[in-house]
Amino acid sequence: MHDVVIVGAGPTGLMAACELALAGVSCTILDKRDSASNITRAFGLHARALELLDARGMGDELVAEGNPLRTVYPAYASRVDFGRLDTRYPMLLLVPQNGTEKLLQQRVAELGVQIRRNAHVVGLTQDAGSVRLRLEAGGELEAGYVIGAGGAHSTVRDLVDVGFAGAAYSLPLLLADVRIPTFEPPPITQVGTQGVVVTLPFGDGWFRVGAWLREQQSNPDFAQIREAFRHIAGTDYDMSEPRWFSRFTAERRQARSYRSGRVFLVGDAAHVNSPIGGQGMNTGILDAANLGWKLAATLHGWAPPWLLDTYHAERHPVGSAVLAMTDHLTGLVLSGSRVRLEINRRVMATLLHTGPGRRRILGRLSGLEFAYPPGEPGAHPLAGRRAADGPTDAGRLYEVLRAGTFVLLSDKGVPTSWRNRVRAARPLAGTRSEATLIRPDGYVAWAGDHNGIEAALVKWCGPADHPNGEGIHAAA
């Protein structure tokens, strides 16, 4: 029996596999496709997703492959300066989805994770001890847990019947990757009475272009995109050589629950939203990072009994907030009202010139400001919030996190009984005066007086005498 079977080999499923394998959990990925994807639909990584990839040693490598934009000019705001974010990655990184997938595939291969191709799940049953998956080609797989990462049309989600409430947008979006012969990239977003066109530079002569039009198109193809640009932008920028074209209908939907017994949903299997804002792949990567260490802790037998339930409790509200934000921006852009757009631009410009407004808007777009419930009354203000990177005696905090364990920032070190589950690091340059326990996914579990360290370790990391890696199925 497998510890975990992941259904879907997109970015979210691959990230989940990385998290589990790093923690010593046996997992297998099933994917119905017969080969690795060449899909480039998702195009951008925001700061928080890059931070978490950095916490696994992949952030800088992705930045070297993509095109970092520190300032963008979207239709809904006159100017957004990601460069003002307080992070190692103050940017929107434009990188094709298959570029992100390629890096994650390399990592899962290094960690020994098998990807089974042409494996289409058609049945699922579960009981108190395991999940059984039935495959279209015949045969069954049994696992302690299953992660559904199969995208918006997830079979796993349908089989566990958790709903997928929402609706489709009424008009399709046309996308293509093309060459544009220019030294000055066109404006990212341009709006006209017919709709909106988008131009995103990958940085190597290739551009992602898109057209979201207010009237239904017959037989949409690349020529329709060029025509839309000529009408809305006044030029098609001599775009040519389309290496990829897609017509799809965007949706705004969310599963009622991200957990059904031993089955969990991540990424587009749990939530889908408008592509405006570039949030989809980012939200999925954060889902996987949140769930991975919790499943591993449960399988290793030291997780507190409430831990797995926090996956839904923490990630479902974030998914709802992202859906609401992207739906609002989409309504503005597609409304056809220049007055509404101009009012929104002026409001956002005013807010972005204030500290609180800038933190909220940039923090939501980048993912840095999303936080989780602190867990208990009277918790420290940092509890549940993103842990900011900073220097320690063991390297940057996000370098220390690369082991996939908890990290205790303290001058006193980690008590001996927890050293197989928690790494110690001493903050440098007076960056933290209190002890801080950082979760493997880079969020603060607990912060406070040094006298409270052992109680925090018991709560989050299990009994002092529990040996990591032994009795792995004790809690399964």
C-alpha positions, 0 to 999 in steps of 0.5 A: 500500500502506498502512503499517498497517491497524488492524482494529477502531475501539474504544478500543484500535484508535483509540488505536493509530491516534493513536499511528501518525498522530502519528508520521507513519505512514499508517494506515487503520482498518477496522470492520465496524460501520456507524456509531460505537459507542454501547456503554458496556460499559467504564466506568472509566479508571485512573491509568496509562491516564489518564497516557498519555492525558495524554501525548497531550493528552487526560487532563484533557479526559476527567476533565472529562467523567467522574466521578472516584472517589478512594475506592471500597468494592468487595466484595473490600476494605473501602476502596480509596483511589486518592486516595493514589496519587502521580500527576496522576490519583489516581482511578478515572474513571467514564466510559462507553466511548463517551465515551472513543471519542468523544474518540479519534475526534476525535483520529484525525480531526484526524490525518487517519486514515480509518475505513472502515465496513462493512468486514468482514475474512474473509481474511488472508495474509502474506509477508516484505514485506506483509499482504493482507486480503480483505474480505467485500464484495470486494476486498483491502487490502495493508499493511506491518503489520496490527493486530488490534483487533477485540475478543474475537471478533477475526477477525484473531486467528483467521486468524493462529491464535495460540490464545485459551486460557482459559474462559468464566465459567459465568454471564452478567453483566447490565448496564444504564445507568439513572437513580437519583433519589438525592443519596447514591449507593448502595454500589458493590458489594453481595454476597448469597447469590444473587450480587453487584450493582454500582452505579457513578455516572457523575456526571450522574444516570446509573448503571451497574448490574450483577448477576452471579448464581449461578443461571442466569436465564431470559429475562434483562432489565432487570426481572431486574436490579431483582429482583436488587437487591431481593434482594441490596441490599434495594432497587432504588433506584427505578432507571428509564429504562434507556438501555442493557442488555446480557447477556454472558458474561465470559471469561478468555482470552489469545492465545498470542502477541501477534505473528504475523509482520507481524500484532499483536494489541491489547486484547480481541483479545489478552486478555479478563478479568473486568470486576471491577476495571475493567481491560479498556479500560485494558490495551488502551490501554496495549497500543496505546501500547506498540506504536505507537511501535515500529511507527512507528520500524520503518517510519521505518527507525531501529528496532533489529532487536529492537524489535518483538519487545519488544511481546509480551515486555513486554505479554503478562506484563502481560496474564497478571498482569491476568487472574490478578488479576481472576480471583482477585477474581471467584472471591472475589466469586462464591464465596458465602462471606462468610467468604472475603470477610471474610478477604480484606477484612481482609488487604487492609486490613492491607496497605493500611496499609503502604507496600509493600502499598499500593504493590503493591495500588493500583499493580496496580489502577491500572496504575502499578506494572506494569513491563517487563524492564530489558533487560540485566543491571546496568541502572539500577533505573528501566529499564523502569519508569513514568516519573513526571511532574515539572517540566522547563524545557519543561513537565511531562514528560507535556506534553513527551511529547505530541510522541510522541518520546523525551525525554532528561532531562538538563542537557546536552541532546541530541546534534545527530544525534538531535534529530529523534528525541529532545526535550531537557528539563532537570529542575527542582527537583533531581528527577533527578540522573542522565540519563534517556531516556524512551520515547514511551509514558512508560517509562524506556528507560535511566538513568545517568551522562551519559557513557552517553547516546550509547550509550543513544541508539544502542541505542534511537533508531538510528544518529546519522546516520539522518534521521527520516522518510526511507526510511520503508519501509527496514525494512518 
